[in-house]
Amino acid sequence: MRYEYINDLEIPKIGFGTWRIGGRAKPDPASDHTSRQALRSAFELRYTHFDTAETYAGGHTEELLGKVMREMEIPRETLFITSKVSPENLRYEDVLRSCENSLRHLGTHYLDLYLIHWPGQGIPLIETFKGLNQLVEEGKVRALGVSNFDLQLLQQSMELSKTPLLTNQVSYSLSDRTCQKNGVLKYCQENDLLLTAYSPVKHRDGKKIEVLKKIAKSYDATVEQIELAWLTTQIHVITIPMSTNPKHQADNIAAADIVLTQEEMDLLG
């Protein structure tokens, strides 16, 4: 596994996304067995960065992650756990309450990283960061970040965070280059910020498939692994793919060790 070292933290290039673990917008008890098995497999494969959110399955995703972590006796200090506060909970008191709920669901005393999941309509960022900064001061959160923020909001957040902002989590893949076009990626790379890519293999660019196949063959890898490697080869870019399939989980985490050449990066554009 390769890592990014930033703000005195060591963050794996590839983590484990938990969207759809335990349900979607609401808990889905029928999926608990599959979800728990997926988490157990991820721990066994030595994933250490787990990305979740209070809105995932209405908090049930956090609960399952915490339960499996305790059942397997995974030392908390060996993990990097990210959660997110929902846009409807960005008032000062709501931020504090949401974090407490996430900590209770996870059964932990602190979060390694806490993100604003989406910008809140009509809620001043200064109020949100009042709560976020307090959580850091109280030791309940180690680092702060944002998600789905455009360049202007990201810059505002940098100014409002009392501690160095760690990341902006956005959709980024070979076929979704929005963060390149709007300047967010460049800003992150030039200002010692991580860009966390979600949905890294969600869309397949048909124009690139033959190039992907050729590169994958040279590494004895899958096309999906090369798509992940395209992200992790970039400076200050990490990603959080999700799979309930142990084979795919193993392929995903192994992709962090593939470093593409500049020529291969240029071929993929």
C-alpha positions in Angstrom: 0.0 0.0 0.0 1.2 3.5 -0.8 0.3 6.5 1.3 -0.1 10.2 1.2 1.6 12.0 4.0 0.0 15.3 4.8 -0.6 17.4 7.9 1.3 14.9 10.0 -1.1 12.2 8.9 -0.6 9.0 6.9 -3.5 8.2 4.7 -3.7 5.1 2.4 -3.9 5.8 -1.3 -6.9 3.5 -1.5 -9.6 3.2 1.2 -12.9 1.5 1.6 -16.1 3.3 0.8 -19.2 2.2 2.7 -22.1 3.6 0.7 -24.8 0.8 0.4 -23.4 -1.1 3.4 -26.5 -1.8 5.5 -28.8 0.0 3.2 -29.1 3.2 1.2 -31.1 6.1 2.5 -32.6 3.9 5.1 -31.5 0.7 7.0 -32.0 -2.5 5.1 -31.8 -5.3 7.7 -32.1 -7.9 4.9 -28.6 -6.8 3.6 -26.9 -7.0 7.0 -25.3 -10.4 6.5 -23.8 -9.4 3.2 -22.7 -6.0 4.6 -21.1 -7.5 7.6 -19.3 -10.1 5.5 -18.0 -7.3 3.2 -16.7 -5.4 6.2 -15.0 -8.5 7.6 -13.4 -9.2 4.3 -12.1 -5.6 4.0 -10.6 -5.8 7.5 -9.0 -9.2 6.6 -7.5 -7.6 3.5 -6.0 -4.9 5.7 -8.0 -1.9 4.6 -7.4 0.8 7.2 -9.2 3.8 5.8 -13.0 3.5 6.0 -15.2 6.2 4.7 -18.8 6.5 5.9 -21.4 9.2 6.7 -24.3 9.8 9.0 -26.8 9.7 6.1 -25.7 6.2 4.9 -28.5 3.9 5.8 -29.7 6.4 8.4 -26.7 5.8 10.6 -26.9 2.0 10.3 -23.7 1.9 8.1 -21.7 3.5 10.9 -23.3 1.0 13.4 -22.3 -2.0 11.3 -18.7 -0.7 10.8 -18.4 -0.2 14.6 -19.8 -3.6 15.4 -17.6 -5.5 13.0 -14.5 -3.6 14.1 -15.2 -4.6 17.7 -16.1 -8.2 16.9 -12.8 -8.6 15.1 -11.0 -6.8 17.8 -9.4 -4.3 15.4 -7.4 -1.8 17.4 -9.0 1.6 16.9 -5.6 3.3 16.5 -4.8 1.3 13.5 -7.7 2.7 11.5 -8.4 6.0 9.8 -12.2 6.5 10.0 -13.9 9.3 8.0 -17.5 10.3 8.5 -19.6 13.2 7.2 -22.2 15.6 8.5 -25.3 16.0 6.3 -26.2 19.4 4.7 -29.4 19.7 6.8 -27.3 19.5 10.0 -24.8 22.3 9.4 -26.1 24.7 12.1 -23.7 25.0 15.0 -25.6 22.9 17.5 -26.6 20.4 14.8 -23.0 19.8 13.8 -22.1 18.9 17.4 -25.1 16.7 17.7 -24.4 14.9 14.4 -20.8 14.2 15.4 -21.9 12.8 18.8 -24.4 10.5 17.0 -21.7 9.3 14.6 -19.3 8.6 17.5 -22.1 6.7 19.3 -23.0 4.6 16.2 -19.3 3.7 15.6 -18.6 3.1 19.2 -15.5 5.3 19.2 -14.3 8.4 21.0 -13.0 10.2 18.0 -13.1 10.5 14.2 -9.9 10.8 12.2 -11.6 12.9 9.6 -15.0 14.7 9.6 -16.4 16.2 6.4 -19.2 18.5 5.4 -21.0 16.0 3.1 -22.6 18.6 0.8 -22.8 22.4 1.0 -25.8 23.6 3.0 -28.3 25.9 1.4 -28.7 29.1 3.4 -26.4 28.0 6.3 -23.3 30.2 6.6 -20.1 28.3 6.5 -18.8 30.4 9.4 -21.5 28.9 11.6 -20.7 25.3 10.5 -17.0 25.8 11.1 -17.6 27.2 14.5 -18.9 23.7 15.4 -16.3 21.8 13.4 -13.4 23.8 15.0 -14.9 23.1 18.4 -14.9 19.4 17.7 -11.2 19.5 16.9 -10.5 21.5 20.0 -12.4 18.9 22.1 -10.4 16.0 20.6 -13.5 14.4 19.0 -12.2 15.0 15.5 -8.5 14.9 14.3 -8.9 16.6 11.0 -11.5 18.5 8.9 -12.5 18.4 5.3 -15.3 19.0 2.9 -17.1 17.1 0.1 -18.6 18.2 -3.2 -17.3 21.8 -2.7 -16.5 24.0 -5.7 -13.4 26.1 -5.8 -14.9 29.1 -4.2 -16.4 27.2 -1.3 -13.2 25.2 -0.8 -11.2 28.5 -0.5 -13.7 29.8 2.0 -13.4 26.6 4.0 -9.6 26.9 4.0 -9.9 30.3 5.6 -12.5 29.3 8.2 -10.8 26.1 9.4 -8.6 26.8 12.4 -6.6 23.7 11.6 -5.3 22.8 8.1 -8.1 21.5 5.9 -7.3 17.9 4.9 -9.4 17.1 1.8 -12.2 17.8 -0.6 -14.0 14.6 -1.6 -15.5 14.7 -5.0 -16.6 12.5 -7.9 -13.5 11.9 -10.0 -12.7 9.2 -12.6 -11.3 8.8 -16.1 -14.7 9.8 -17.5 -15.6 12.4 -14.9 -13.1 15.2 -15.0 -15.2 17.9 -13.4 -12.6 18.6 -10.7 -9.9 19.1 -13.4 -12.1 21.5 -15.4 -13.2 23.6 -12.5 -9.8 24.1 -10.9 -10.4 22.1 -7.7 -7.8 19.4 -8.5 -5.1 21.9 -9.3 -5.9 24.0 -6.2 -5.7 20.9 -4.0 -2.4 19.9 -5.4 -0.9 23.4 -5.1 -2.2 23.9 -1.5 -1.2 20.7 0.2 -4.8 19.3 0.2 -5.9 15.8 -0.6 -8.5 15.2 -3.3 -10.5 12.1 -2.3 -12.1 10.6 -5.4 -15.4 8.8 -5.0 -17.1 6.8 -7.8 -13.7 6.1 -9.3 -14.9 3.4 -11.7 -18.5 4.3 -11.9 -18.5 5.3 -15.5 -16.5 3.7 -18.4 -15.2 6.0 -21.1 -15.6 3.9 -24.3 -12.9 5.9 -26.1 -10.3 4.7 -23.5 -11.3 1.1 -23.2 -8.7 -0.3 -25.7 -6.0 1.8 -24.1 -7.0 0.6 -20.7 -7.0 -3.1 -21.8 -3.5 -2.7 -23.3 -2.1 -1.1 -20.2 -3.9 -3.6 -17.9 -2.3 -6.5 -19.8 1.2 -5.1 -19.4 0.7 -5.1 -15.6 -1.3 -8.4 -15.5 -4.1 -6.3 -14.0 -7.7 -5.6 -14.6 -9.1 -2.6 -16.4 -10.6 -1.5 -13.1 -7.3 -1.6 -11.4 -5.8 0.6 -14.0 -8.6 3.1 -13.6 -7.8 3.2 -9.9 -4.1 3.4 -10.6 -4.7 6.4 -12.9 -6.1 8.2 -9.8 -3.5 7.1 -7.2 -0.6 7.8 -9.5 -1.6 11.5 -9.3 -0.1 13.6 -6.5 -2.4 14.3 -3.5 -5.2 12.0 -5.0 -6.6 9.1 -3.0 -9.7 7.1 -3.6 -12.4 5.1 -1.8 -13.9 2.3 -4.0 -16.5 0.0 -2.6 -17.2 -3.6 -3.2 -18.9 -6.4 -1.3 -17.0 -9.0 -3.4 -13.8 -10.2 -1.7 -12.0 -10.7 -5.0 -12.8 -7.2 -6.1 -11.9 -5.8 -2.7 -8.5 -7.5 -3.1 -8.0 -6.2 -6.6 -8.9 -2.6 -5.5 -6.5 -2.5 -2.6 -3.7 -4.0 -4.8 -4.2 -1.3 -7.4 -2.5 1.2 -5.0 0.8 -0.5 -5.7 0.5 0.1 -9.5 2.3 3.3 -10.5 1.7 4.3 -14.1 4.4 5.8 -16.2 4.0 9.4 -17.5 3.5 7.9 -21.0 0.7 5.8 -19.8 -0.9 8.7 -17.9 -0.6 10.8 -21.1 -2.3 8.0 -23.1 -5.2 8.1 -20.7 -5.4 11.8 -21.0 
